Amino acid sequence: MTSSTRSQHTQHEAPPAAGAAPAAPLRRSHTSRVVGGVCGGLGRHFDMDPVIFRIVLSVLAVTGGIGLVFYGFAWLAIPLAGEEESEGRRLLTGRVSGASLAAILMALVGCGIFLSM
């Protein structure tokens, strides 16, 4: 590697830190799933306990409904681990499933609670 390519490399992006593992891609979890696997996937992506995300979203859901809105839309937007298509993409292409309807229902209930406050 020449010095000119090294200087170009440092200008565009920082090299990864030594010993730092790459972050897992954001996917919903199969194994750590309570409802849709969103919190389990967030926990795996950020290398944190999924219970932290569950508590935060539960508090946000109870205090104003925004937690349900976030969870419903995240369920639609984030694909399941091992799959390429998200529930939202399946829904838009006409392949309606129970999981897609549950995610939409959760988001609509959250919107209703949020707007009624």
C-alpha beads as a LAMMPS data file, in Angstrom:
LAMMPS data file: protein, C-alpha beads

117 atoms
116 bonds

1 atom types
1 bond types

-500.0 500.0 xlo xhi
-500.0 500.0 ylo yhi
-500.0 500.0 zlo zhi

Masses

1 110.0

Atoms # bond

1 1 1 0.000 0.000 0.000
2 1 1 1.511 3.350 -0.969
3 1 1 1.444 6.494 1.100
4 1 1 -1.015 8.192 -1.272
5 1 1 -3.586 5.419 -0.841
6 1 1 -3.065 5.499 2.917
7 1 1 -3.777 9.224 3.050
8 1 1 -6.895 8.742 0.903
9 1 1 -8.023 5.932 3.216
10 1 1 -7.724 8.107 6.322
11 1 1 -9.555 11.014 4.686
12 1 1 -12.639 8.988 3.741
13 1 1 -13.076 6.606 6.651
14 1 1 -11.357 5.709 9.854
15 1 1 -9.836 2.244 10.015
16 1 1 -11.513 -0.117 12.487
17 1 1 -10.083 -0.181 15.989
18 1 1 -7.809 -3.079 16.829
19 1 1 -9.775 -5.914 18.395
20 1 1 -13.162 -4.319 17.702
21 1 1 -15.717 -6.802 16.408
22 1 1 -18.011 -5.631 13.601
23 1 1 -21.561 -4.930 14.713
24 1 1 -24.183 -7.540 13.887
25 1 1 -26.618 -6.419 11.189
26 1 1 -29.930 -5.106 12.462
27 1 1 -32.357 -8.018 12.197
28 1 1 -35.259 -9.179 14.333
29 1 1 -34.352 -12.125 16.533
30 1 1 -35.657 -15.703 16.340
31 1 1 -34.290 -16.796 19.710
32 1 1 -34.784 -13.738 21.923
33 1 1 -38.319 -12.933 20.922
34 1 1 -41.324 -12.077 23.059
35 1 1 -43.660 -10.469 20.514
36 1 1 -41.944 -9.702 17.220
37 1 1 -38.242 -10.018 18.024
38 1 1 -37.492 -6.297 17.671
39 1 1 -35.964 -5.820 21.135
40 1 1 -33.950 -9.024 20.793
41 1 1 -32.580 -7.815 17.471
42 1 1 -31.778 -4.379 18.884
43 1 1 -30.012 -6.021 21.820
44 1 1 -27.911 -8.190 19.529
45 1 1 -27.091 -5.261 17.228
46 1 1 -25.973 -2.954 20.050
47 1 1 -24.500 -5.819 22.144
48 1 1 -26.799 -5.073 25.080
49 1 1 -29.377 -7.002 27.049
50 1 1 -32.744 -6.954 25.211
51 1 1 -34.509 -6.415 28.542
52 1 1 -33.226 -2.829 28.540
53 1 1 -35.001 -2.143 25.238
54 1 1 -38.133 -3.935 26.470
55 1 1 -38.290 -1.792 29.615
56 1 1 -37.762 1.461 27.686
57 1 1 -40.399 0.578 25.091
58 1 1 -42.838 -0.557 27.787
59 1 1 -42.468 2.728 29.660
60 1 1 -42.907 4.678 26.422
61 1 1 -45.963 2.586 25.516
62 1 1 -47.653 3.133 28.882
63 1 1 -46.860 6.826 29.229
64 1 1 -47.980 7.967 25.808
65 1 1 -48.219 5.161 23.282
66 1 1 -45.126 6.166 21.326
67 1 1 -43.436 2.891 22.314
68 1 1 -46.156 0.929 20.515
69 1 1 -45.804 3.139 17.449
70 1 1 -42.035 2.624 17.370
71 1 1 -42.318 -1.133 17.951
72 1 1 -44.980 -1.585 15.282
73 1 1 -43.079 0.313 12.623
74 1 1 -39.776 -1.338 13.586
75 1 1 -41.504 -4.722 13.268
76 1 1 -42.593 -3.757 9.756
77 1 1 -39.235 -2.279 8.696
78 1 1 -36.633 -4.649 10.184
79 1 1 -36.371 -8.063 8.495
80 1 1 -36.274 -11.284 10.489
81 1 1 -32.869 -12.918 10.953
82 1 1 -32.072 -15.094 7.963
83 1 1 -34.550 -13.356 5.661
84 1 1 -34.087 -10.547 3.176
85 1 1 -37.623 -9.107 3.065
86 1 1 -39.264 -7.224 5.897
87 1 1 -42.916 -7.532 6.847
88 1 1 -43.573 -4.098 5.345
89 1 1 -42.202 -5.115 1.964
90 1 1 -44.302 -8.291 2.014
91 1 1 -47.344 -6.232 2.876
92 1 1 -46.723 -3.800 0.021
93 1 1 -46.372 -6.649 -2.476
94 1 1 -49.714 -8.113 -1.440
95 1 1 -48.509 -11.015 0.691
96 1 1 -50.401 -10.306 3.890
97 1 1 -49.582 -12.423 6.930
98 1 1 -50.634 -12.462 10.549
99 1 1 -47.347 -10.882 11.642
100 1 1 -47.859 -7.954 9.271
101 1 1 -51.369 -7.377 10.553
102 1 1 -50.220 -7.593 14.177
103 1 1 -47.503 -5.008 13.533
104 1 1 -49.976 -2.645 11.878
105 1 1 -52.473 -3.131 14.694
106 1 1 -49.784 -2.373 17.288
107 1 1 -48.766 0.807 15.458
108 1 1 -52.399 1.930 15.073
109 1 1 -53.180 1.330 18.752
110 1 1 -50.056 3.295 19.669
111 1 1 -51.097 6.141 17.368
112 1 1 -54.539 6.160 18.937
113 1 1 -53.139 6.343 22.462
114 1 1 -50.591 8.966 21.443
115 1 1 -53.160 11.181 19.730
116 1 1 -55.666 10.887 22.574
117 1 1 -53.177 12.299 25.096

Bonds

1 1 1 2
2 1 2 3
3 1 3 4
4 1 4 5
5 1 5 6
6 1 6 7
7 1 7 8
8 1 8 9
9 1 9 10
10 1 10 11
11 1 11 12
12 1 12 13
13 1 13 14
14 1 14 15
15 1 15 16
16 1 16 17
17 1 17 18
18 1 18 19
19 1 19 20
20 1 20 21
21 1 21 22
22 1 22 23
23 1 23 24
24 1 24 25
25 1 25 26
26 1 26 27
27 1 27 28
28 1 28 29
29 1 29 30
30 1 30 31
31 1 31 32
32 1 32 33
33 1 33 34
34 1 34 35
35 1 35 36
36 1 36 37
37 1 37 38
38 1 38 39
39 1 39 40
40 1 40 41
41 1 41 42
42 1 42 43
43 1 43 44
44 1 44 45
45 1 45 46
46 1 46 47
47 1 47 48
48 1 48 49
49 1 49 50
50 1 50 51
51 1 51 52
52 1 52 53
53 1 53 54
54 1 54 55
55 1 55 56
56 1 56 57
57 1 57 58
58 1 58 59
59 1 59 60
60 1 60 61
61 1 61 62
62 1 62 63
63 1 63 64
64 1 64 65
65 1 65 66
66 1 66 67
67 1 67 68
68 1 68 69
69 1 69 70
70 1 70 71
71 1 71 72
72 1 72 73
73 1 73 74
74 1 74 75
75 1 75 76
76 1 76 77
77 1 77 78
78 1 78 79
79 1 79 80
80 1 80 81
81 1 81 82
82 1 82 83
83 1 83 84
84 1 84 85
85 1 85 86
86 1 86 87
87 1 87 88
88 1 88 89
89 1 89 90
90 1 90 91
91 1 91 92
92 1 92 93
93 1 93 94
94 1 94 95
95 1 95 96
96 1 96 97
97 1 97 98
98 1 98 99
99 1 99 100
100 1 100 101
101 1 101 102
102 1 102 103
103 1 103 104
104 1 104 105
105 1 105 106
106 1 106 107
107 1 107 108
108 1 108 109
109 1 109 110
110 1 110 111
111 1 111 112
112 1 112 113
113 1 113 114
114 1 114 115
115 1 115 116
116 1 116 117
